[in-house]
Amino acid sequence: MKIGRPLKFETVEDLQAKIDEYFEITPKDEWTITGLAIALDTYRKVLCEYGDGKYDEEDRDFSNTVKKAKQIVENGYEIDLKKHGRPGTIFALKNFDWKDKNETDLHADGDFKINLISYADPNSIQVPTETLSTTDDESAGQREEESGSDLA
C-alpha cells in the first residue's frame, strides 16, 4: 500500500482525455506546458514528474502520455521557429533541451612559432620552431621540461 497524496489522475485514459480537451479548446499558437498544466488543474512541476515516470505503475504508464503531449507543444514552437525565428521561441525550445551549438575548426599546417610572454620576465620567450599538436598534451609538457622554461 502506497502512502502519500492520491494521484491526480486515476487512469491514463482520464489524463489523455484532459490533454485532448486542452489541445481542442486552446488555439494552437497558445499551446504551452504551463497552459497544459493549468488545464489539467495541476502544476508544471507535477506535470513534469508525471512525464519523468514518477507516478508510473505496472498497469499505469502516465509518462508516455505526458511525453507525447509535451512533444506536441514542442512541435508548435519548432514550427514557429521555422516560420518566424523569434528569440522567445528559441528560448522556449531550450527548455525542451534544444541547444545552440557553435563549432570552430582550428587547423594549422606546417611549422609555426609561438611567442609566449612571461609577466615575471619582460622579455618574450621564443619556442623553437616545430609542429605543435593540440592533442598531444603529454609531449607538450615534455617540451617545456626539456627547454627548462618556467612560465609560472
Backbone bond lengths (Angstrom), bond angles and torsions (degrees), N, CA, C in turn:
res aa  C-N    CA-C-N  psi(-1)  N-CA   C-N-CA  omega(-1)  CA-C   N-CA-C  phi
1 M - - - 1.456 - - 1.522 109.48 -
2 K 1.323 115.92 126.59 1.455 120.77 179.51 1.515 110.45 -82.82
3 I 1.326 113.96 144.36 1.458 120.29 178.01 1.520 107.62 -110.75
4 G 1.302 117.77 144.99 1.458 122.44 179.53 1.508 110.21 131.87
5 R 1.297 114.55 -175.35 1.459 118.01 -178.31 1.528 109.88 -69.93
6 P 1.317 116.43 151.10 1.470 118.72 178.96 1.522 110.65 -68.93
7 L 1.303 115.53 155.78 1.458 120.52 178.73 1.520 110.56 -63.51
8 K 1.300 115.52 147.21 1.460 121.55 178.61 1.528 110.43 -65.48
9 F 1.326 115.90 -34.63 1.461 121.09 -178.82 1.524 108.71 -124.06
10 E 1.303 115.83 131.39 1.461 120.83 -178.04 1.520 111.98 -73.73
11 T 1.338 115.10 -38.71 1.462 118.74 -177.44 1.525 109.69 -133.86
12 V 1.316 115.07 161.36 1.468 121.05 175.56 1.526 109.18 -63.04
13 E 1.314 116.95 -35.01 1.469 121.55 179.77 1.532 111.07 -64.21
14 D 1.351 116.98 -39.95 1.473 120.44 176.68 1.526 110.44 -61.18
15 L 1.319 115.46 -44.66 1.458 120.95 179.36 1.529 110.59 -63.00
16 Q 1.318 116.92 -46.21 1.466 121.20 -178.75 1.521 111.08 -62.53
17 A 1.325 117.63 -38.71 1.469 121.22 179.51 1.527 110.81 -62.48
18 K 1.327 117.16 -42.26 1.465 121.04 178.73 1.534 111.08 -67.19
19 I 1.320 116.60 -39.38 1.468 121.14 177.90 1.530 109.95 -63.53
20 D 1.326 115.95 -46.96 1.472 120.45 178.99 1.525 111.30 -58.58
21 E 1.329 115.75 -40.66 1.464 120.72 179.40 1.531 110.14 -62.43
22 Y 1.322 117.75 -42.31 1.466 121.61 178.09 1.525 110.84 -58.29
23 F 1.330 116.76 -48.49 1.461 120.00 -177.59 1.528 112.54 -69.24
24 E 1.326 117.44 -26.43 1.464 121.01 178.58 1.527 112.33 -75.27
25 I 1.337 117.46 -41.45 1.468 119.77 -173.38 1.531 113.81 -93.81
26 T 1.324 118.23 -15.95 1.459 121.66 -178.71 1.525 109.68 -95.91
27 P 1.331 117.60 129.74 1.468 118.96 176.47 1.532 110.66 -57.51
28 K 1.309 116.09 142.31 1.471 122.04 -173.96 1.523 112.64 -55.49
29 D 1.333 118.01 -37.76 1.460 119.87 -178.23 1.533 112.80 -76.77
30 E 1.323 117.40 0.77 1.461 121.61 178.16 1.528 112.81 -112.15
31 W 1.320 118.05 6.36 1.456 121.14 179.55 1.523 110.25 -68.29
32 T 1.320 116.27 126.46 1.458 122.42 175.44 1.529 108.92 -143.44
33 I 1.306 115.78 162.59 1.472 120.11 176.93 1.519 109.82 -67.78
34 T 1.330 116.80 -42.25 1.456 119.43 178.79 1.524 110.71 -65.03
35 G 1.329 117.39 -40.11 1.463 120.83 176.65 1.515 111.49 -61.52
36 L 1.326 116.05 -39.91 1.467 120.53 176.78 1.523 110.23 -63.21
37 A 1.329 116.32 -43.65 1.475 120.07 179.15 1.527 110.86 -61.25
38 I 1.319 116.66 -42.90 1.471 120.22 179.21 1.530 110.09 -63.15
39 A 1.324 117.21 -43.01 1.467 120.83 179.02 1.528 111.39 -63.12
40 L 1.332 116.34 -30.02 1.463 120.61 178.40 1.519 112.12 -86.98
41 D 1.339 116.02 4.17 1.461 123.04 179.83 1.536 111.21 57.27
42 T 1.327 114.13 46.93 1.460 119.65 178.43 1.526 108.27 -145.23
43 Y 1.287 115.88 -170.96 1.459 121.72 179.68 1.518 110.13 -106.29
44 R 1.321 115.27 155.87 1.464 120.34 179.15 1.528 110.39 -55.84
45 K 1.322 117.23 -43.04 1.468 121.43 -178.76 1.532 110.94 -60.94
46 V 1.316 116.52 -42.78 1.472 120.39 179.36 1.525 110.08 -65.50
47 L 1.330 116.29 -40.85 1.468 120.36 177.66 1.530 110.07 -60.30
48 C 1.334 116.02 -43.28 1.472 119.98 178.07 1.530 111.40 -64.78
49 E 1.328 117.35 -36.05 1.473 120.46 176.22 1.527 110.83 -63.52
50 Y 1.317 117.03 -39.77 1.469 120.36 174.69 1.530 109.50 -61.34
51 G 1.333 116.87 -43.10 1.462 121.80 179.77 1.521 112.59 -65.24
52 D 1.335 116.51 -31.92 1.463 121.16 179.69 1.526 112.92 -80.65
53 G 1.326 117.21 -4.31 1.463 120.90 176.74 1.516 114.77 90.51
54 K 1.321 118.05 10.67 1.466 120.96 -178.06 1.531 112.26 -59.68
55 Y 1.310 116.50 -32.02 1.469 120.06 -175.93 1.524 112.73 -107.56
56 D 1.314 117.17 10.02 1.468 119.89 177.38 1.524 109.57 -69.02
57 E 1.299 114.69 143.84 1.458 121.56 175.23 1.513 107.43 -133.02
58 E 1.299 115.95 176.51 1.463 120.94 -176.59 1.525 111.93 -54.79
59 D 1.315 116.88 -41.50 1.464 120.30 -177.04 1.528 113.57 -104.97
60 R 1.328 117.44 3.38 1.459 120.73 -179.46 1.531 109.71 -133.97
61 D 1.326 115.66 114.48 1.462 121.32 -179.46 1.523 108.74 -112.70
62 F 1.337 114.80 82.07 1.456 120.39 -178.87 1.526 111.86 -72.33
63 S 1.322 117.42 -30.37 1.466 120.60 -170.57 1.532 112.81 -61.48
64 N 1.311 117.97 -42.58 1.466 119.28 -179.69 1.525 111.68 -65.34
65 T 1.309 116.84 -35.11 1.464 121.34 178.42 1.528 110.22 -64.16
66 V 1.325 116.34 -45.18 1.464 120.69 -179.93 1.526 110.44 -70.47
67 K 1.323 117.67 -40.37 1.468 120.75 179.08 1.528 110.93 -59.72
68 K 1.316 116.44 -40.95 1.463 119.90 179.37 1.531 110.47 -65.91
69 A 1.331 117.55 -41.56 1.468 121.23 178.47 1.530 110.13 -63.21
70 K 1.328 117.18 -42.39 1.464 120.73 178.55 1.529 110.33 -64.16
71 Q 1.320 116.68 -35.57 1.453 120.69 179.64 1.534 110.78 -67.46
72 I 1.314 117.35 -34.72 1.465 120.77 176.74 1.530 109.72 -64.29
73 V 1.337 116.80 -42.94 1.469 120.54 176.93 1.530 109.73 -63.62
74 E 1.325 116.86 -45.11 1.465 121.76 178.67 1.530 110.98 -58.02
75 N 1.316 116.79 -41.91 1.458 121.09 179.36 1.530 111.32 -61.08
76 G 1.333 116.93 -37.60 1.461 120.49 176.42 1.522 111.36 -60.39
77 Y 1.338 115.94 -42.68 1.476 119.69 176.99 1.524 111.24 -65.98
78 E 1.312 116.95 -39.32 1.464 120.77 179.98 1.534 110.77 -63.13
79 I 1.313 116.46 -42.29 1.469 120.61 177.80 1.522 109.95 -63.44
80 D 1.342 116.41 -42.82 1.461 120.26 178.42 1.527 110.64 -62.46
81 L 1.322 117.24 -39.89 1.464 121.00 178.05 1.524 110.76 -61.71
82 K 1.319 115.38 -43.59 1.470 120.21 -178.96 1.532 110.98 -65.15
83 K 1.327 116.72 -39.20 1.464 120.40 -177.78 1.522 113.09 -79.17
84 H 1.356 116.79 -40.20 1.459 119.84 -169.32 1.532 114.56 -122.22
85 G 1.320 118.94 -26.31 1.462 122.18 179.55 1.517 114.75 61.32
86 R 1.310 117.43 37.05 1.463 121.17 -176.58 1.533 111.24 -76.44
87 P 1.327 117.11 144.14 1.475 120.59 179.39 1.533 112.95 -60.09
88 G 1.320 117.08 -37.28 1.470 119.58 178.98 1.512 111.90 -62.26
89 T 1.314 116.34 -36.44 1.467 121.22 177.57 1.519 110.27 -66.87
90 I 1.327 115.96 -41.10 1.464 119.79 177.64 1.522 109.88 -61.13
91 F 1.326 116.35 -44.75 1.469 120.79 177.81 1.526 111.04 -59.39
92 A 1.318 117.34 -45.48 1.464 120.90 -179.83 1.528 110.99 -61.33
93 L 1.322 116.90 -40.80 1.470 119.98 179.88 1.523 111.59 -66.59
94 K 1.325 117.47 -29.41 1.468 119.74 176.09 1.527 110.60 -63.96
95 N 1.332 117.07 -27.44 1.468 120.18 175.08 1.532 112.11 -73.01
96 F 1.325 115.88 -9.96 1.465 121.80 173.44 1.530 109.86 -103.18
97 D 1.321 116.17 21.97 1.471 123.73 177.95 1.520 114.36 71.23
98 W 1.318 117.95 20.52 1.461 119.99 170.75 1.516 106.42 -75.32
99 K 1.330 116.73 150.18 1.451 120.63 -178.06 1.519 110.71 -134.51
100 D 1.335 114.72 144.93 1.464 120.15 168.31 1.512 105.86 -79.73
101 K 1.308 116.72 136.07 1.451 119.36 -178.12 1.519 108.88 -133.18
102 N 1.307 115.42 122.94 1.455 121.51 175.55 1.519 107.60 -114.44
103 E 1.296 116.16 132.02 1.455 120.45 177.39 1.517 108.64 -117.56
104 T 1.316 115.28 136.09 1.454 121.36 176.75 1.516 107.59 -124.07
105 D 1.298 115.43 124.53 1.459 120.69 179.15 1.521 107.87 -103.29
106 L 1.324 116.41 110.64 1.452 121.57 177.61 1.519 107.67 -103.43
107 H 1.311 115.39 125.83 1.451 119.63 -177.58 1.526 108.41 -144.26
108 A 1.324 116.72 134.00 1.458 121.09 177.85 1.521 108.55 -129.62
109 D 1.316 115.68 133.32 1.458 121.26 176.80 1.524 109.23 -105.04
110 G 1.318 116.38 142.37 1.455 120.86 173.87 1.513 113.39 78.01
111 D 1.327 114.62 -164.67 1.455 121.60 -178.28 1.527 109.90 -86.98
112 F 1.322 115.25 151.53 1.445 119.93 176.52 1.520 109.01 -152.08
113 K 1.311 117.00 160.99 1.454 123.17 -179.83 1.519 108.85 -110.81
114 I 1.326 114.59 145.84 1.455 120.76 174.29 1.516 106.96 -124.95
115 N 1.300 117.47 125.46 1.459 121.61 174.83 1.508 107.95 -97.51
116 L 1.322 115.79 118.83 1.457 121.47 177.97 1.513 108.46 -100.92
117 I 1.281 117.50 134.72 1.453 121.66 179.34 1.510 108.08 -108.84
118 S 1.317 115.36 123.69 1.454 121.13 178.34 1.517 107.95 -98.01
119 Y 1.311 117.81 129.65 1.452 120.53 179.57 1.527 111.28 -74.56
120 A 1.342 117.28 -20.74 1.452 121.17 176.68 1.528 110.20 -75.35
121 D 1.325 117.51 -32.46 1.457 123.14 -179.11 1.526 107.54 -120.10
122 P 1.298 120.36 119.84 1.460 120.79 -177.09 1.522 113.75 -65.71
123 N 1.334 118.28 -13.44 1.459 120.72 178.29 1.518 110.30 -83.77
124 S 1.293 116.51 144.10 1.461 118.96 177.66 1.520 109.48 -80.08
125 I 1.281 116.89 150.68 1.460 123.34 -179.57 1.517 107.35 -100.59
126 Q 1.307 117.33 126.40 1.463 122.31 -179.25 1.528 108.58 -92.37
127 V 1.315 116.96 121.72 1.455 121.70 175.08 1.517 106.91 -85.55
128 P 1.353 117.85 132.82 1.470 119.39 179.96 1.519 110.96 -54.90
129 T 1.335 115.67 144.63 1.452 120.91 179.88 1.517 108.92 -67.75
130 E 1.318 115.83 118.79 1.454 122.85 176.30 1.521 107.46 -163.89
131 T 1.299 116.12 166.58 1.448 119.69 178.02 1.520 108.32 -81.71
132 L 1.324 116.32 123.44 1.457 121.51 178.19 1.516 108.69 -102.69
133 S 1.310 116.36 136.82 1.452 120.96 179.90 1.510 109.17 -106.47
134 T 1.331 117.09 131.76 1.462 120.67 178.44 1.513 111.63 -75.38
135 T 1.322 117.14 -13.89 1.467 119.23 -179.00 1.515 111.83 -99.34
136 D 1.314 118.06 -4.35 1.449 120.74 -176.11 1.523 109.44 -110.48
137 D 1.337 116.71 66.91 1.457 122.32 -176.91 1.522 112.16 -62.51
138 E 1.328 116.77 -34.47 1.449 120.47 -175.97 1.526 110.54 -65.70
139 S 1.336 117.46 -45.39 1.460 119.55 -179.77 1.519 110.66 -69.99
140 A 1.336 118.89 -29.17 1.459 121.05 175.99 1.520 109.78 -64.26
141 G 1.329 116.14 -40.38 1.463 120.29 176.58 1.512 111.19 -64.10
142 Q 1.327 117.32 -38.51 1.458 121.47 177.73 1.515 110.26 -64.45
143 R 1.335 118.98 -39.91 1.453 122.17 179.51 1.514 110.55 -62.29
144 E 1.343 117.46 -39.12 1.459 120.67 177.76 1.524 111.10 -63.39
145 E 1.345 115.72 -43.21 1.462 119.90 179.85 1.528 110.25 -64.38
146 E 1.322 117.65 -42.77 1.453 121.78 -177.84 1.515 111.20 -66.10
147 S 1.345 117.89 -37.34 1.454 119.98 -178.21 1.523 111.33 -78.40
148 G 1.341 116.40 -13.49 1.460 120.81 177.46 1.511 113.28 71.74
149 S 1.313 117.89 15.86 1.462 119.51 -179.31 1.522 109.94 -80.50
150 D 1.304 115.29 141.50 1.456 122.15 178.24 1.516 107.17 -122.04
151 L 1.320 115.98 105.78 1.463 120.22 -175.09 1.511 112.77 -92.39
152 A 1.300 118.29 -2.02 1.459 120.56 -175.69 1.507 112.48 -74.75
